[in-house]
Amino acid sequence: MTAGESGDDPGHSDDRCDLVLTRLIPAPRRALYRCWTDPALLRQWFAPLPYTVPHAELDVRPGGTCLVVMRAPDGSEFPNPGVYLEVVEDERLVLTDAYTAAWEPSGKAFMTAIITFADEAGGTRYTARIRHWSAADREAHEAMGFHQGWGQCADQLAALAARL
């Protein structure tokens, strides 16, 4: 499966709202999970260069909050608050921007990220399924460069995980 194709996700019925990126990464899933859950590691790969992540707070537990701030080359900052919905160590993370903290609704929900790590010959099958609230939100995210940006971040993630 390549970036943009849908994969199996039990209970999912509307691919019109999903964007999917999947890669076989030659690193153990534990390393990929650490890169997603350790703020110091996440800051190293999460934004497509030349963007950076100057700040990341991660309370990795169901109901825990996260705040990742991305910085553009011109110095503009983009805070991305959210809440973890599901955490299965070394296997799955589900987080959303529908809440900002302690089940407080955000001003405008945009997406839920379902990140999975599965053992496969040659490494880990890494899948980022981004589920949007509407087909229009999905189209907007795709137009913003989802495949290129998330693909570049996946490459950066793979390079970092290989060094752990």
Secondary structure, DSSP 8 states (H G I E B T S, - for coil): --TT-----TT---GGGEEEEEEEESS-HHHHHHHHH-HHHHHHHSS-TT-EEEEEEE--STT-EEEEEEE-TTS-EEEEEEEEEEEETTTEEEEESSEEETTEE-SS--EEEEEEEEEETTEEEEEEEEEESSHHHHHHHHHTTHHHHHHHHHHHHHHHHHH-
